[in-house]
Amino acid sequence: MMNILRSFKFPYQIFNFFNKSQLQYNMPHYKKYGLDKKYHSPVSSEDFKNIESPLNRYDAKDSSVEMPKDPDFNSLDEDIKPELLSWSENGYVVLKNFFSEQEIDSFNKEVERLIENK
């Protein structure tokens, strides 16, 4: 399968070369992450192997201490705050009733569509 995909690399680059206006927005991102790529070159996970990703600030610091300092946190519903404060301790947050049933149905339908279309 991989050999088949590699056979499309050159036509892919040619297609991208002639669509410069739609792809040039990638260049600042390539520069930001130190990728030595042209706008028409493919990017894969291999390109990011040696790039360190910064930690979420609440992975680096205690969420129960740091979040209350944030004005955005203080504007949240009181039901949500205790769950968020447990982020550093638990490594996850459960926000009950955060999304409506309609939103969840929409998300699930989109996931099903993506799975069906691979």
C-alpha positions as CSV (number, residue, x, y, z in Angstrom):
1,M,0.0,0.0,0.0
2,M,2.8,2.4,1.0
3,N,4.5,1.9,-2.4
4,I,1.3,2.8,-4.2
5,L,1.0,6.0,-2.2
6,R,4.6,6.9,-2.9
7,S,3.9,6.7,-6.6
8,F,1.5,9.6,-6.2
9,K,4.1,11.9,-4.5
10,F,5.3,13.6,-7.7
11,P,1.8,14.3,-9.1
12,Y,0.8,15.6,-5.7
13,Q,3.7,18.0,-5.6
14,I,3.0,19.2,-9.2
15,F,-0.7,19.8,-8.2
16,N,0.4,21.7,-5.1
17,F,3.0,23.7,-7.1
18,F,0.2,25.1,-9.3
19,N,-2.0,25.9,-6.2
20,K,0.5,28.1,-4.5
21,S,-2.1,30.8,-3.5
22,Q,-4.0,28.2,-1.5
23,L,-1.0,26.7,0.2
24,Q,1.3,29.6,1.0
25,Y,-0.4,30.1,4.4
26,N,1.5,27.0,5.5
27,M,4.9,28.7,5.2
28,P,4.9,30.6,8.5
29,H,3.9,27.3,10.2
30,Y,6.7,25.4,8.5
31,K,9.1,28.1,9.7
32,K,7.7,28.1,13.2
33,Y,8.3,24.4,13.6
34,G,11.6,24.4,11.8
35,L,10.5,22.4,8.8
36,D,12.7,22.8,5.8
37,K,9.9,22.4,3.3
38,K,8.5,24.2,0.3
39,Y,4.8,25.1,0.2
40,H,4.3,22.3,-2.4
41,S,6.1,19.5,-0.4
42,P,4.1,16.9,1.6
43,V,4.4,16.9,5.4
44,S,4.2,13.8,7.5
45,S,4.5,12.8,11.1
46,E,8.1,11.9,10.4
47,D,8.8,15.6,9.9
48,F,7.8,16.3,13.6
49,K,9.7,13.5,15.3
50,N,12.4,15.6,16.8
51,I,10.2,18.6,17.7
52,E,9.3,19.0,21.3
53,S,5.7,20.0,22.0
54,P,5.2,22.4,24.9
55,L,3.1,21.1,27.7
56,N,-0.4,22.3,28.3
57,R,0.1,24.9,31.0
58,Y,-2.0,22.9,33.4
59,D,0.1,19.8,32.8
60,A,3.2,21.9,33.8
61,K,1.5,23.6,36.8
62,D,-1.2,22.5,39.2
63,S,-4.6,23.3,37.8
64,S,-6.2,23.7,41.2
65,V,-3.8,26.5,42.0
66,E,-3.4,28.2,38.6
67,M,-6.9,28.1,37.1
68,P,-8.5,30.3,39.8
69,K,-6.0,33.0,38.8
70,D,-7.4,33.1,35.3
71,P,-10.3,35.6,34.7
72,D,-11.8,33.3,32.1
73,F,-12.0,30.5,34.6
74,N,-13.8,32.8,37.0
75,S,-16.5,33.6,34.5
76,L,-17.5,29.9,34.0
77,D,-20.5,28.2,35.6
78,E,-20.0,27.0,39.1
79,D,-20.9,23.4,38.1
80,I,-17.9,23.3,35.7
81,K,-15.2,24.7,38.0
82,P,-14.7,21.8,40.3
83,E,-14.2,19.4,37.4
84,L,-11.6,21.6,35.8
85,L,-9.7,22.1,39.0
86,S,-9.1,18.3,39.1
87,W,-7.3,18.3,35.7
88,S,-3.8,18.0,37.2
89,E,-4.8,15.3,39.6
90,N,-6.8,13.2,37.3
91,G,-5.4,14.0,33.8
92,Y,-8.9,14.4,32.4
93,V,-12.1,16.3,32.9
94,V,-15.7,15.1,32.7
95,L,-18.1,18.0,31.9
96,K,-21.6,16.6,32.3
97,N,-24.3,18.2,30.1
98,F,-21.7,20.6,28.6
99,F,-23.0,19.7,25.1
100,S,-26.6,19.5,24.2
101,E,-28.1,16.2,23.0
102,Q,-28.4,17.8,19.5
103,E,-24.7,18.7,19.5
104,I,-23.7,15.2,20.6
105,D,-25.9,13.6,17.9
106,S,-24.3,15.9,15.4
107,F,-20.8,14.9,16.6
108,N,-21.6,11.2,16.5
109,K,-23.1,11.4,13.0
110,E,-19.9,13.2,11.8
111,V,-17.7,10.5,13.4
112,E,-19.8,7.8,11.7
113,R,-19.5,9.6,8.4
114,L,-15.7,9.8,8.7
115,I,-15.4,6.2,9.7
116,E,-17.6,5.1,6.7
117,N,-15.5,7.2,4.3
118,K,-12.2,6.1,6.0
